[in-house]
Amino acid sequence: MLSAMGLLDTVLDLVLPQACAGCGIRDRSLCGPCGELLGGAARQVRPAPAPPGLPPLWTVSMYEGVARAVIVAHKERGRTALARPLGRALARSVLAVLAALEAGARGMGGSESAVESTGVPVVVPVPSSAAVVRQRGHDATGRMAAVAVREIHAAGVRAVRVNALRQRRHVADQAGLSGTARSANLAGAFEVVSPVAGRRVVVADDVVTSGATLAEAARALRAAGADVVGGATVAATPRRW
């Protein structure tokens, strides 16, 4: 359930749109020029150094400027209407993962697409803790993933969203931690709560910094029998890439 602030922001976005989350222009949640900055093609990125087990990773933007402002407004300030442009960006990253997978299968001489031959791909959002969701008043990544799957369907590609992960223990704030410290902080943090054995999975998140979160999510899913084929995000922290 949305917090009072999040509910108010949603109503205001529908009835009297707020200032653009990217540049502050009045009377719209996200203006055209700022929306275009989130509208680019997805590209493959990789941190240096990459944590063990990190799947191939695709993103749309760097986590700076407009992209950072929009993600923060959505996640921390309850601007839930921003899930739509962010979800559309996330969808392009997921589609890029699936396209790369299919291209790789064709390059190896496969007669059918890798996606079709293994059933419907599963988009699994990286979970926040229950306490964080309560504090924010909404599940930011889950909301974006839901929009992304609708966009993927609109593009003619089959996919499903499954909230297959949850945090099994407390995780310290990641801000300011090195890549090694992030990996140690997250070790064993996720558990699988839905059947994923034999499924092809794309792990989804809003931002990737060191890759530790996505690597730990992928580890938990693989341990449950999933074939984790990639990670998809909206933005990547630029100093790591």
N, C-alpha and C positions, 0 to 999 in steps of 0.2 A: 504494500500500500504506500502511496506517495505521502511524504510529509506535508504539513500545511504549506510550507514554502514551495515545495515542488508542485503541489496542486495549484497554488496561486500562479506560479510561472506558466503552467500548462494552460490555464484558463486565459491568462493574459496573452499568451502566444496565439491562441485561437481567436480571441475577441479584439484585443488591442495589442498587436505585436510589439515586443520590446525592442530595445536597441540591438543592432546586429552584434552577435557575440564575437565577431571577428574584428570589426573596425569601429563599432559604436554608433553607426548611423542610425537614426531613429526610424521607427515604424516598420521594422522587419526583423525577424529572428536571425536571418542570415542573408545578407545582401548578395546580389548577383556576382560581383567581382570576388567576394570572399568565398562564395560557393564554388566558383571556378577553380580556386586554389585547392579545393578538396576534390576536384573533378578529374584529376589527371589519371593516367594509366598506372596500373600497379607495376612495380619493378622488384626484382629479387635483390635482397640485401643479406648481409651476414656480419655479425659482430666480430671484432678482433680483440682478444681471442674469443672463439665460440665455445660455449659450455658443451660438455659431452652430451650427445643425444639430441642436440637441437635439430629439428627437421628443417628442410628447405623453407625459407621464409620470404614472404612477399609483403610489400607495404605500398602505400600510395603517396605519403608525404613525409617530410621531416617534422619532428616534434618541436616546432618553433613558430613564432609569428601567429598567423591566423589559425593554423591547425591546432597549436597548443591552446590558444584562447578558447576555441570552440570545444575541444575535448574537456578542458577544465570546467567550462560553463555547464556542459552536459553532466559531467560526473559529480562535480563538487557543489554546484549551485542549483541543481534541480531543474535545469533548462531542458526538460525531457523532449520537447519538440525537436531538438537538435539530433535526436536519435535517427531521424530520417536522413539528413545528409551524411551523417557519420556511418549509418548502416549501408547507404549506397556505396560509399567509399570502401567499406569492409567487404561488400559483395564483390567488388572488382578484384580485391586481393584473393578472395576464395576462388573466384573464377580463374584467376591466373594460376593458382596452384593446380586446379583440375586440368587446365589447358596444358600446362607443362607435363603433368602426369600422362595425359593422353598422347602428347607429342613424343614423349619418351617411349611409350609402348609401341607406337607406330614405327619409331626409329629402330626398334628391336625386331621389327617384322611382324608384329601382332596384327591379326586380321580384324579385331574389334577394339573399340576403345577400352582403356583400362578401367574407366569409370563404369561403363555399361557391363563389362564382364564380371564385375565384383559387386553389383548391386548399387543402391543409392548411397552416395557419399553422406557422411554425417559431419555436421558442423558442431563442434563442442566449444562453447565459450569458457574462458578461464574464469573460475568463480571468485567472487569476493567473499569474505567471511560474513556470517549472519550479522555480526555486530556492525560491520561497515555498511551493509545494506540497510540496516535499521537507521544508522546515523545519517546516511545520505537520503533515505526515503525511497530509494529505487535501486534496481539491479542494472547498473549502467551498461555493462558488457552484454548481459543477457538481452536487454532491450535492443541494443545495436544488432546483435546476432539475429534476432527475430526479424528486424527490418531487412537485414542482408539476405536471409533465406527467401523472403518474399521477392526481393529484387532478382535473385538467382532464378527463381521460378519464372519471373517475367521475361528473363533472357532465354527461356526455353531449356533450362538445365534442371534436372531433378536433384534435390538435396533435402535433407531434413536437419532440424536443429534438435539436439538432445543435450539436456543439462546433466551430463554424465559424470561431472566432477564436483566434489565439494572439499572445502578445507577441513582437514582432520585435526588440526592443532593450530595454536596461535602462531602467527608470523609477525616478526618485528617490522617496523616501517623500513622500507627498502631505500628510502632517500639517503644519498650520501654513501651508500655501501659500494665497495668494489665489486667487480664481477664474481670473484672468488667468494667474497662474503655473502653476496646475494644467493649464490648456489648453496652455501652452507645453511643460510637462513631458511631456504625453501626445501631442503632435503626432506623427503617423506611428508611434505605438507598436504598433498592431495590424495584423495582416495576416489575410486570409481564406484558410482552408486546406480548405474544403469548398464544393461548388457551391451558390450561393444565388441565382443570376440568375433573375429572374422570380418569386421566392418572397416571400411576405409574412412579415416578420420582426418579432418582439418581442424586444428586448434585455432581459436579466434580470440583476439584481445584488442584493446584499443591502442596501446602503446607498447613498444618493445624497447628496452634499454640495453641490458647486457645479454638478454636471451635466456636468463636463468629461469624465469617463470614458465616460459613456453617449454623449455627443456624438461623441467620437472613435471609439467602437465603431460608431456609426451611420454615420459618414463612411466607414470602411473597408468596411462592408457595402454601402452605396450604390454605392461605387466598383466593387464586384464585381457590380453589377446587382440587388441586393436592393431590395425596397420596404419600408423600415423604417417600420412603422405605429405604433410606440410603444415606451416603456420601462416596465418593471415592476420594482419593488423592494419589499422588506419595510418599510424605514424611510427617513426623510429627516431630515437634520440640521436641527434646528429654527431655528437662527439665520439660515439662508439663505433661509427660505421665508416 
